[in-house]
Amino acid sequence: MNFFDFDRLSTFIFNKKDHESIGDYFIQELENREKVMDSLLASIDNMNQHYDKIMKGSMESNESYSKKAA
């Protein structure tokens, strides 16, 4: 990442160490947020699979009741 303010660039010396530490901080934050999102997506996927199992089970049981009634 490179950020330059050309209006003030001539008024100060570019501090590479601070710039890199800020960039590293943002990279770490993005990695942490990506891990949280992956965890949430995995949880949603598990819930969807559980819901599908429940719905398939309830449909099969409903079909058996309708067959018994007929």
C-alpha positions as CSV (number, residue, x, y, z in Angstrom):
1,M,0.0,0.0,0.0
2,N,1.3,3.4,-0.8
3,F,-0.4,6.7,0.2
4,F,1.1,10.0,-0.7
5,D,-0.1,13.5,0.0
6,F,1.6,15.5,-2.7
7,D,0.5,18.8,-1.2
8,R,2.4,18.2,2.0
9,L,5.1,15.8,0.7
10,S,7.7,18.5,0.4
11,T,7.1,19.7,3.9
12,F,8.1,16.5,5.8
13,I,10.3,13.5,5.4
14,F,8.4,10.3,4.6
15,N,8.5,8.0,7.6
16,K,8.7,4.5,6.0
17,K,8.6,2.7,9.4
18,D,5.3,4.3,10.4
19,H,3.9,3.7,7.0
20,E,4.8,0.0,7.0
21,S,3.4,-0.4,10.6
22,I,0.1,1.2,9.6
23,G,-0.1,-1.0,6.5
24,D,0.7,-4.1,8.6
25,Y,-2.0,-3.2,11.0
26,F,-4.6,-2.9,8.3
27,I,-3.5,-6.2,6.7
28,Q,-3.8,-7.9,10.1
29,E,-7.3,-6.4,10.6
30,L,-8.4,-7.6,7.2
31,E,-7.1,-11.1,7.9
32,N,-9.0,-11.2,11.2
33,R,-12.2,-10.0,9.6
34,E,-11.8,-12.6,6.9
35,K,-11.5,-15.4,9.5
36,V,-14.6,-14.1,11.2
37,M,-16.5,-14.1,7.9
38,D,-15.3,-17.6,7.1
39,S,-16.5,-18.8,10.4
40,L,-19.9,-17.2,9.9
41,L,-20.2,-18.7,6.5
42,A,-19.3,-22.1,7.8
43,S,-22.0,-21.7,10.5
44,I,-24.6,-20.7,8.0
45,D,-23.7,-23.7,5.8
46,N,-24.0,-26.0,8.8
47,M,-27.4,-24.5,9.6
48,N,-28.6,-25.0,6.0
49,Q,-27.5,-28.6,6.0
50,H,-29.2,-29.2,9.3
51,Y,-32.4,-27.5,8.0
52,D,-32.3,-29.6,4.8
53,K,-32.0,-32.8,6.9
54,I,-35.0,-31.8,9.0
55,M,-37.1,-30.8,6.0
56,K,-36.3,-34.1,4.2
57,G,-37.1,-36.0,7.3
58,S,-40.4,-34.2,7.8
59,M,-41.4,-34.7,4.2
60,E,-40.7,-38.4,4.4
61,S,-42.7,-38.7,7.5
62,N,-45.6,-36.6,6.0
63,E,-45.5,-38.9,2.9
64,S,-45.8,-42.0,5.1
65,Y,-48.8,-40.5,6.9
66,S,-50.5,-39.7,3.6
67,K,-49.8,-43.2,2.4
68,K,-51.2,-44.7,5.6
69,A,-54.4,-42.6,5.3
70,A,-54.9,-43.5,1.7
